[in-house]
Amino acid sequence: MDGAALLAQARAAPDWEVHEYRPGGVLAGFGMLKGTEFHCCLFAGAGFNRRAMREFLRPLFERRGFLTTRVAHGDLANQRFNKVFGFERTWSDEQFHYFLMAELPFGRA
């Protein structure tokens, strides 16, 4: 599925806020937020810029104070991706691992 189709599908999801990720003004993906639960989709070929991602996440993070997400047990790629973003695994159930972002990522060390 291409980026436009994924974005349209996300916008149709009830109760989710969709926020476009546009580093340098170019649509490179989007984030979905429901309460504190956050999911991100970066389009194929979109570069990853830490500063741009930090600025994208800042208003969402500041509104809620923290973000959470969940990933299926077998989805190792997204588990690694979430750790790069600064999410830390908190607990698991029979289907998902749950993660918490307690600090805005990609700040200066």
N, CA, C and O atoms as a GROMACS GRO file, in nm:
protein
  436
    1MET      N    1   0.085  -0.117   0.000
    1MET     CA    2   0.000   0.000   0.000
    1MET      C    3   0.090   0.124   0.000
    1MET      O    4   0.188   0.129   0.074
    2ASP      N    5   0.058   0.223  -0.082
    2ASP     CA    6   0.140   0.343  -0.088
    2ASP      C    7   0.108   0.438   0.027
    2ASP      O    8   0.011   0.418   0.100
    3GLY      N    9   0.191   0.542   0.042
    3GLY     CA   10   0.177   0.635   0.154
    3GLY      C   11   0.042   0.704   0.158
    3GLY      O   12  -0.016   0.719   0.266
    4ALA      N   13  -0.009   0.746   0.043
    4ALA     CA   14  -0.138   0.816   0.040
    4ALA      C   15  -0.250   0.723   0.086
    4ALA      O   16  -0.341   0.766   0.158
    5ALA      N   17  -0.245   0.598   0.045
    5ALA     CA   18  -0.348   0.501   0.086
    5ALA      C   19  -0.339   0.473   0.235
    5ALA      O   20  -0.441   0.462   0.303
    6LEU      N   21  -0.217   0.461   0.288
    6LEU     CA   22  -0.200   0.439   0.432
    6LEU      C   23  -0.252   0.558   0.512
    6LEU      O   24  -0.318   0.540   0.614
    7LEU      N   25  -0.225   0.678   0.464
    7LEU     CA   26  -0.271   0.799   0.532
    7LEU      C   27  -0.424   0.806   0.529
    7LEU      O   28  -0.486   0.841   0.629
    8ALA      N   29  -0.484   0.775   0.416
    8ALA     CA   30  -0.631   0.775   0.406
    8ALA      C   31  -0.692   0.671   0.501
    8ALA      O   32  -0.793   0.698   0.565
    9GLN      N   33  -0.631   0.555   0.509
    9GLN     CA   34  -0.679   0.451   0.599
    9GLN      C   35  -0.668   0.497   0.745
    9GLN      O   36  -0.758   0.472   0.825
   10ALA      N   37  -0.559   0.564   0.779
   10ALA     CA   38  -0.542   0.614   0.916
   10ALA      C   39  -0.646   0.720   0.949
   10ALA      O   40  -0.702   0.720   1.059
   11ARG      N   41  -0.674   0.808   0.854
   11ARG     CA   42  -0.774   0.912   0.878
   11ARG      C   43  -0.913   0.855   0.898
   11ARG      O   44  -0.997   0.918   0.962
   12ALA      N   45  -0.939   0.737   0.844
   12ALA     CA   46  -1.070   0.674   0.858
   12ALA      C   47  -1.085   0.598   0.990
   12ALA      O   48  -1.196   0.556   1.025
   13ALA      N   49  -0.976   0.582   1.064
   13ALA     CA   50  -0.981   0.508   1.191
   13ALA      C   51  -1.054   0.592   1.295
   13ALA      O   52  -1.013   0.705   1.323
   14PRO      N   53  -1.161   0.540   1.353
   14PRO     CA   54  -1.235   0.619   1.451
   14PRO      C   55  -1.154   0.644   1.578
   14PRO      O   56  -1.078   0.558   1.623
   15ASP      N   57  -1.170   0.764   1.633
   15ASP     CA   58  -1.111   0.804   1.762
   15ASP      C   59  -0.961   0.826   1.760
   15ASP      O   60  -0.902   0.850   1.865
   16TRP      N   61  -0.896   0.820   1.644
   16TRP     CA   62  -0.753   0.845   1.635
   16TRP      C   63  -0.729   0.982   1.572
   16TRP      O   64  -0.793   1.016   1.473
   17GLU      N   65  -0.637   1.060   1.631
   17GLU     CA   66  -0.591   1.184   1.569
   17GLU      C   67  -0.476   1.147   1.475
   17GLU      O   68  -0.389   1.068   1.512
   18VAL      N   69  -0.477   1.202   1.357
   18VAL     CA   70  -0.369   1.177   1.261
   18VAL      C   71  -0.288   1.305   1.244
   18VAL      O   72  -0.343   1.412   1.219
   19HIS      N   73  -0.156   1.294   1.259
   19HIS     CA   74  -0.065   1.407   1.248
   19HIS      C   75   0.037   1.376   1.140
   19HIS      O   76   0.112   1.278   1.150
   20GLU      N   77   0.040   1.460   1.037
   20GLU     CA   78   0.134   1.438   0.927
   20GLU      C   79   0.276   1.475   0.969
   20GLU      O   80   0.298   1.574   1.038
   21TYR      N   81   0.371   1.394   0.927
   21TYR     CA   82   0.513   1.418   0.950
   21TYR      C   83   0.569   1.475   0.821
   21TYR      O   84   0.576   1.404   0.720
   22ARG      N   85   0.609   1.603   0.822
   22ARG     CA   86   0.653   1.675   0.703
   22ARG      C   87   0.787   1.745   0.726
   22ARG      O   88   0.792   1.868   0.731
   23PRO      N   89   0.895   1.670   0.739
   23PRO     CA   90   1.025   1.738   0.753
   23PRO      C   91   1.059   1.812   0.624
   23PRO      O   92   1.052   1.754   0.515
   24GLY      N   93   1.095   1.938   0.636
   24GLY     CA   94   1.127   2.017   0.517
   24GLY      C   95   1.008   2.040   0.427
   24GLY      O   96   1.025   2.073   0.310
   25GLY      N   97   0.886   2.024   0.480
   25GLY     CA   98   0.765   2.047   0.402
   25GLY      C   99   0.720   1.930   0.316
   25GLY      O  100   0.618   1.940   0.248
   26VAL      N  101   0.794   1.820   0.318
   26VAL     CA  102   0.761   1.705   0.235
   26VAL      C  103   0.696   1.597   0.322
   26VAL      O  104   0.752   1.559   0.425
   27LEU      N  105   0.580   1.548   0.280
   27LEU     CA  106   0.511   1.444   0.355
   27LEU      C  107   0.595   1.317   0.356
   27LEU      O  108   0.618   1.257   0.251
   28ALA      N  109   0.641   1.276   0.475
   28ALA     CA  110   0.729   1.160   0.488
   28ALA      C  111   0.667   1.050   0.574
   28ALA      O  112   0.727   0.944   0.591
   29GLY      N  113   0.548   1.075   0.628
   29GLY     CA  114   0.481   0.977   0.712
   29GLY      C  115   0.376   1.045   0.797
   29GLY      O  116   0.335   1.158   0.770
   30PHE      N  117   0.332   0.974   0.899
   30PHE     CA  118   0.231   1.030   0.988
   30PHE      C  119   0.236   0.956   1.121
   30PHE      O  120   0.291   0.847   1.133
   31GLY      N  121   0.176   1.019   1.220
   31GLY     CA  122   0.159   0.957   1.350
   31GLY      C  123   0.012   0.952   1.384
   31GLY      O  124  -0.067   1.036   1.338
   32MET      N  125  -0.025   0.855   1.464
   32MET     CA  126  -0.163   0.841   1.510
   32MET      C  127  -0.162   0.844   1.662
   32MET      O  128  -0.080   0.778   1.726
   33LEU      N  129  -0.254   0.920   1.720
   33LEU     CA  130  -0.260   0.936   1.865
   33LEU      C  131  -0.403   0.914   1.913
   33LEU      O  132  -0.497   0.971   1.858
   34LYS      N  133  -0.417   0.832   2.015
   34LYS     CA  134  -0.545   0.810   2.083
   34LYS      C  135  -0.512   0.806   2.232
   34LYS      O  136  -0.454   0.710   2.280
   35GLY      N  137  -0.551   0.912   2.305
   35GLY     CA  138  -0.508   0.923   2.443
   35GLY      C  139  -0.358   0.940   2.446
   35GLY      O  140  -0.304   1.035   2.389
   36THR      N  141  -0.289   0.848   2.513
   36THR     CA  142  -0.142   0.853   2.513
   36THR      C  143  -0.081   0.752   2.416
   36THR      O  144   0.040   0.749   2.397
   37GLU      N  145  -0.166   0.668   2.354
   37GLU     CA  146  -0.114   0.564   2.263
   37GLU      C  147  -0.077   0.626   2.129
   37GLU      O  148  -0.158   0.693   2.065
   38PHE      N  149   0.046   0.603   2.088
   38PHE     CA  150   0.101   0.663   1.966
   38PHE      C  151   0.155   0.554   1.875
   38PHE      O  152   0.219   0.459   1.920
   39HIS      N  153   0.128   0.570   1.746
   39HIS     CA  154   0.185   0.481   1.644
   39HIS      C  155   0.233   0.569   1.530
   39HIS      O  156   0.171   0.670   1.498
   40CYS      N  157   0.344   0.530   1.469
   40CYS     CA  158   0.408   0.609   1.366
   40CYS      C  159   0.426   0.525   1.240
   40CYS      O  160   0.457   0.406   1.248
   41CYS      N  161   0.407   0.587   1.125
   41CYS     CA  162   0.430   0.522   0.996
   41CYS      C  163   0.518   0.615   0.913
   41CYS      O  164   0.476   0.725   0.877
   42LEU      N  165   0.638   0.571   0.882
   42LEU     CA  166   0.726   0.647   0.794
   42LEU      C  167   0.720   0.582   0.656
   42LEU      O  168   0.730   0.460   0.644
   43PHE      N  169   0.703   0.663   0.554
   43PHE     CA  170   0.689   0.611   0.418
   43PHE      C  171   0.823   0.559   0.366
   43PHE      O  172   0.929   0.608   0.404
   44ALA      N  173   0.815   0.460   0.279
   44ALA     CA  174   0.936   0.404   0.217
   44ALA      C  175   1.014   0.515   0.148
   44ALA      O  176   0.956   0.596   0.076
   45GLY      N  177   1.143   0.517   0.170
   45GLY     CA  178   1.228   0.617   0.108
   45GLY      C  179   1.238   0.747   0.184
   45GLY      O  180   1.319   0.834   0.150
   46ALA      N  181   1.155   0.763   0.288
   46ALA     CA  182   1.161   0.886   0.368
   46ALA      C  183   1.286   0.880   0.456
   46ALA      O  184   1.310   0.780   0.524
   47GLY      N  185   1.361   0.983   0.453
   47GLY     CA  186   1.478   0.989   0.540
   47GLY      C  187   1.435   1.007   0.685
   47GLY      O  188   1.325   1.053   0.713
   48PHE      N  189   1.523   0.970   0.775
   48PHE     CA  190   1.496   0.984   0.917
   48PHE      C  191   1.587   1.092   0.972
   48PHE      O  192   1.709   1.077   0.973
   49ASN      N  193   1.528   1.201   1.018
   49ASN     CA  194   1.602   1.313   1.073
   49ASN      C  195   1.562   1.326   1.220
   49ASN      O  196   1.446   1.354   1.251
   50ARG      N  197   1.656   1.307   1.311
   50ARG     CA  198   1.626   1.310   1.455
   50ARG      C  199   1.568   1.443   1.499
   50ARG      O  200   1.471   1.447   1.575
   51ARG      N  201   1.626   1.553   1.452
   51ARG     CA  202   1.576   1.685   1.492
   51ARG      C  203   1.432   1.705   1.445
   51ARG      O  204   1.348   1.752   1.522
   52ALA      N  205   1.403   1.670   1.320
   52ALA     CA  206   1.268   1.686   1.267
   52ALA      C  207   1.169   1.595   1.342
   52ALA      O  208   1.056   1.636   1.370
   53MET      N  209   1.211   1.474   1.374
   53MET     CA  210   1.123   1.382   1.447
   53MET      C  211   1.097   1.434   1.588
   53MET      O  212   0.985   1.425   1.638
   54ARG      N  213   1.199   1.489   1.652
   54ARG     CA  214   1.182   1.545   1.787
   54ARG      C  215   1.080   1.659   1.783
   54ARG      O  216   0.993   1.668   1.870
   55GLU      N  217   1.090   1.746   1.683
   55GLU     CA  218   0.996   1.857   1.672
   55GLU      C  219   0.855   1.809   1.636
   55GLU      O  220   0.756   1.870   1.678
   56PHE      N  221   0.845   1.703   1.561
   56PHE     CA  222   0.715   1.642   1.529
   56PHE      C  223   0.649   1.587   1.656
   56PHE      O  224   0.529   1.605   1.678
   57LEU      N  225   0.728   1.521   1.739
   57LEU     CA  226   0.675   1.459   1.861
   57LEU      C  227   0.651   1.558   1.974
   57LEU      O  228   0.567   1.534   2.061
   58ARG      N  229   0.722   1.670   1.974
   58ARG     CA  230   0.716   1.764   2.086
   58ARG      C  231   0.573   1.804   2.125
   58ARG      O  232   0.538   1.789   2.242
   59PRO      N  233   0.488   1.854   2.034
   59PRO     CA  234   0.355   1.897   2.078
   59PRO      C  235   0.268   1.781   2.128
   59PRO      O  236   0.186   1.799   2.218
   60LEU      N  237   0.286   1.664   2.071
   60LEU     CA  238   0.209   1.547   2.117
   60LEU      C  239   0.254   1.508   2.256
   60LEU      O  240   0.172   1.480   2.344
   61PHE      N  241   0.385   1.506   2.276
   61PHE     CA  242   0.442   1.468   2.405
   61PHE      C  243   0.404   1.571   2.512
   61PHE      O  244   0.366   1.534   2.623
   62GLU      N  245   0.414   1.698   2.479
   62GLU     CA  246   0.384   1.802   2.577
   62GLU      C  247   0.236   1.804   2.617
   62GLU      O  248   0.204   1.837   2.731
   63ARG      N  249   0.149   1.769   2.525
   63ARG     CA  250   0.006   1.762   2.556
   63ARG      C  251  -0.024   1.654   2.658
   63ARG      O  252  -0.106   1.674   2.748
   64ARG      N  253   0.042   1.540   2.646
   64ARG     CA  254   0.011   1.424   2.729
   64ARG      C  255   0.111   1.401   2.842
   64ARG      O  256   0.077   1.339   2.943
   65GLY      N  257   0.234   1.451   2.827
   65GLY     CA  258   0.335   1.430   2.930
   65GLY      C  259   0.415   1.302   2.911
   65GLY      O  260   0.524   1.287   2.966
   66PHE      N  261   0.362   1.211   2.834
   66PHE     CA  262   0.429   1.086   2.798
   66PHE      C  263   0.351   1.023   2.685
   66PHE      O  264   0.237   1.061   2.657
   67LEU      N  265   0.413   0.926   2.618
   67LEU     CA  266   0.345   0.852   2.512
   67LEU      C  267   0.363   0.704   2.538
   67LEU      O  268   0.462   0.661   2.598
   68THR      N  269   0.267   0.626   2.494
   68THR     CA  270   0.275   0.480   2.504
   68THR      C  271   0.254   0.421   2.365
   68THR      O  272   0.202   0.487   2.275
   69THR      N  273   0.294   0.297   2.350
   69THR     CA  274   0.266   0.223   2.227
   69THR      C  275   0.268   0.075   2.260
   69THR      O  276   0.305   0.036   2.370
   70ARG      N  277   0.229  -0.004   2.165
   70ARG     CA  278   0.233  -0.149   2.183
   70ARG      C  279   0.273  -0.213   2.051
   70ARG      O  280   0.246  -0.161   1.943
   71VAL      N  281   0.338  -0.328   2.063
   71VAL     CA  282   0.388  -0.400   1.946
   71VAL      C  283   0.364  -0.548   1.968
   71VAL      O  284   0.385  -0.599   2.077
   72ALA      N  285   0.319  -0.616   1.864
   72ALA     CA  286   0.296  -0.761   1.872
   72ALA      C  287   0.427  -0.832   1.904
   72ALA      O  288   0.535  -0.788   1.864
   73HIS      N  289   0.417  -0.941   1.977
   73HIS     CA  290   0.535  -1.017   2.018
   73HIS      C  291   0.630  -1.049   1.904
   73HIS      O  292   0.751  -1.034   1.919
   74GLY      N  293   0.578  -1.091   1.791
   74GLY     CA  294   0.663  -1.135   1.681
   74GLY      C  295   0.717  -1.024   1.594
   74GLY      O  296   0.796  -1.051   1.503
   75ASP      N  297   0.679  -0.900   1.619
   75ASP     CA  298   0.720  -0.788   1.534
   75ASP      C  299   0.851  -0.728   1.587
   75ASP      O  300   0.851  -0.621   1.649
   76LEU      N  301   0.960  -0.797   1.562
   76LEU     CA  302   1.090  -0.756   1.615
   76LEU      C  303   1.139  -0.624   1.555
   76LEU      O  304   1.203  -0.545   1.624
   77ALA      N  305   1.108  -0.600   1.428
   77ALA     CA  306   1.152  -0.476   1.363
   77ALA      C  307   1.091  -0.354   1.433
   77ALA      O  308   1.162  -0.257   1.460
   78ASN      N  309   0.963  -0.358   1.462
   78ASN     CA  310   0.899  -0.244   1.529
   78ASN      C  311   0.938  -0.235   1.676
   78ASN      O  312   0.937  -0.126   1.733
   79GLN      N  313   0.972  -0.346   1.738
   79GLN     CA  314   1.023  -0.340   1.875
   79GLN      C  315   1.156  -0.263   1.877
   79GLN      O  316   1.177  -0.178   1.963
   80ARG      N  317   1.244  -0.293   1.781
   80ARG     CA  318   1.372  -0.221   1.770
   80ARG      C  319   1.348  -0.074   1.736
   80ARG      O  320   1.412   0.015   1.793
   81PHE      N  321   1.258  -0.048   1.642
   81PHE     CA  322   1.224   0.087   1.599
   81PHE      C  323   1.179   0.170   1.719
   81PHE      O  324   1.220   0.285   1.734
   82ASN      N  325   1.093   0.114   1.804
   82ASN     CA  326   1.044   0.187   1.921
   82ASN      C  327   1.157   0.218   2.018
   82ASN      O  328   1.156   0.325   2.080
   83LYS      N  329   1.251   0.129   2.033
   83LYS     CA  330   1.364   0.156   2.122
   83LYS      C  331   1.450   0.270   2.069
   83LYS      O  332   1.498   0.352   2.147
   84VAL      N  333   1.468   0.277   1.936
   84VAL     CA  334   1.541   0.388   1.875
   84VAL      C  335   1.472   0.520   1.907
   84VAL      O  336   1.538   0.622   1.930
   85PHE      N  337   1.339   0.520   1.908
   85PHE     CA  338   1.260   0.639   1.937
   85PHE      C  339   1.266   0.678   2.084
   85PHE      O  340   1.228   0.789   2.119
   86GLY      N  341   1.312   0.590   2.170
   86GLY     CA  342   1.318   0.622   2.312
   86GLY      C  343   1.210   0.556   2.396
   86GLY      O  344   1.198   0.585   2.515
   87PHE      N  345   1.131   0.469   2.336
   87PHE     CA  346   1.031   0.395   2.413
   87PHE      C  347   1.102   0.285   2.492
   87PHE      O  348   1.196   0.222   2.443
   88GLU      N  349   1.056   0.262   2.614
   88GLU     CA  350   1.108   0.152   2.696
   88GLU      C  351   0.995   0.054   2.723
   88GLU      O  352   0.883   0.093   2.754
   89ARG      N  353   1.027  -0.074   2.712
   89ARG     CA  354   0.926  -0.178   2.737
   89ARG      C  355   0.888  -0.179   2.884
   89ARG      O  356   0.975  -0.177   2.972
   90THR      N  357   0.758  -0.182   2.910
   90THR     CA  358   0.710  -0.178   3.048
   90THR      C  359   0.649  -0.310   3.093
   90THR      O  360   0.673  -0.354   3.205
   91TRP      N  361   0.572  -0.373   3.008
   91TRP     CA  362   0.508  -0.500   3.043
   91TRP      C  363   0.458  -0.567   2.917
   91TRP      O  364   0.464  -0.509   2.808
   92SER      N  365   0.409  -0.689   2.930
   92SER     CA  366   0.359  -0.767   2.816
   92SER      C  367   0.236  -0.844   2.858
   92SER      O  368   0.219  -0.879   2.975
   93ASP      N  369   0.150  -0.871   2.762
   93ASP     CA  370   0.042  -0.965   2.784
   93ASP      C  371   0.060  -1.078   2.683
   93ASP      O  372   0.168  -1.094   2.628
   94GLU      N  373  -0.041  -1.156   2.660
   94GLU     CA  374  -0.025  -1.272   2.572
   94GLU      C  375  -0.009  -1.234   2.424
   94GLU      O  376   0.032  -1.317   2.343
   95GLN      N  377  -0.042  -1.108   2.388
   95GLN     CA  378  -0.035  -1.067   2.248
   95GLN      C  379   0.066  -0.956   2.220
   95GLN      O  380   0.129  -0.955   2.114
   96PHE      N  381   0.081  -0.861   2.314
   96PHE     CA  382   0.161  -0.741   2.288
   96PHE      C  383   0.267  -0.718   2.395
   96PHE      O  384   0.255  -0.763   2.509
   97HIS      N  385   0.373  -0.645   2.353
   97HIS     CA  386   0.467  -0.581   2.445
   97HIS      C  387   0.424  -0.434   2.448
   97HIS      O  388   0.394  -0.375   2.344
   98TYR      N  389   0.421  -0.374   2.568
   98TYR     CA  390   0.379  -0.236   2.586
   98TYR      C  391   0.500  -0.151   2.619
   98TYR      O  392   0.588  -0.194   2.694
   99PHE      N  393   0.504  -0.030   2.564
   99PHE     CA  394   0.618   0.058   2.575
   99PHE      C  395   0.576   0.196   2.625
   99PHE      O  396   0.462   0.239   2.603
  100LEU      N  397   0.667   0.265   2.693
  100LEU     CA  398   0.644   0.399   2.746
  100LEU      C  399   0.758   0.490   2.701
  100LEU      O  400   0.875   0.452   2.708
  101MET      N  401   0.723   0.610   2.655
  101MET     CA  402   0.820   0.715   2.626
  101MET      C  403   0.801   0.820   2.736
  101MET      O  404   0.702   0.894   2.734
  102ALA      N  405   0.893   0.826   2.830
  102ALA     CA  406   0.881   0.917   2.943
  102ALA      C  407   0.955   1.049   2.921
  102ALA      O  408   0.933   1.145   2.995
  103GLU      N  409   1.040   1.055   2.819
  103GLU     CA  410   1.114   1.176   2.784
  103GLU      C  411   1.112   1.194   2.634
  103GLU      O  412   1.115   1.096   2.558
  104LEU      N  413   1.106   1.318   2.591
  104LEU     CA  414   1.112   1.348   2.449
  104LEU      C  415   1.246   1.298   2.394
  104LEU      O  416   1.351   1.329   2.450
  105PRO      N  417   1.244   1.221   2.285
  105PRO     CA  418   1.369   1.160   2.236
  105PRO      C  419   1.457   1.257   2.158
  105PRO      O  420   1.416   1.366   2.118
  106PHE      N  421   1.579   1.212   2.139
  106PHE     CA  422   1.678   1.275   2.052
  106PHE      C  423   1.726   1.411   2.100
  106PHE      O  424   1.764   1.496   2.020
  107GLY      N  425   1.723   1.431   2.232
  107GLY     CA  426   1.781   1.553   2.289
  107GLY      C  427   1.932   1.537   2.294
  107GLY      O  428   1.984   1.429   2.268
  108ARG      N  429   1.998   1.639   2.328
  108ARG     CA  430   2.144   1.632   2.340
  108ARG      C  431   2.180   1.549   2.461
  108ARG      O  432   2.119   1.563   2.567
  109ALA      N  433   2.278   1.464   2.445
  109ALA     CA  434   2.320   1.377   2.556
  109ALA      C  435   2.401   1.454   2.656
  109ALA      O  436   2.445   1.397   2.756
   0.00000   0.00000   0.00000
